[in-house]
Amino acid sequence: MADHSVSCLQYDVSTQPVSIHLPLSRFLAGLHLHLEK
C-alpha cells in the first residue's frame, strides 16, 4: 500500500520487560509515515 512495508514483532508483556522505548519508536514511526503524506 503506497510503497510502504511494515513488520510486526511478537511481544509478550507478561514474560518480557516493558520499556518506554517501544511505544516511543512506534510513535516516531507513525509520525514519520504521517509526515510523508
N, C-alpha and C positions, 0 to 999 in steps of 0.2 A: 504494500500500500504506500504509494508516494515515495518509492525507493527507500523506505525505512525498514530496518530489521531490528528485532528485539530478541533477547534471550531471558529466560526465567530461571531463577535459582531456587532449588528446593531448600527450604529452610524451616526447621522445626524449633520454635521458640521454647519448647519445653526441654530440649536437650542441648541447645546451643545458646551462647550468650547473646543478648540483645545490645546493640550499640547505637548511638546517635548517628554514626557514620552511614549506616544502611539507609535510613529514611532520608538523610541529607543527600546522599548520592542519587537516590531515586527522584527527589525533588529537583535537583540540578539537572538530571537527565530530562525530566518532563519540561522544565523551564527552557532548556536548550531546544527541544522539539517545538515548543510553542513559539519561540522567538524566530525560528526558521520560516514560519508561515508568512 
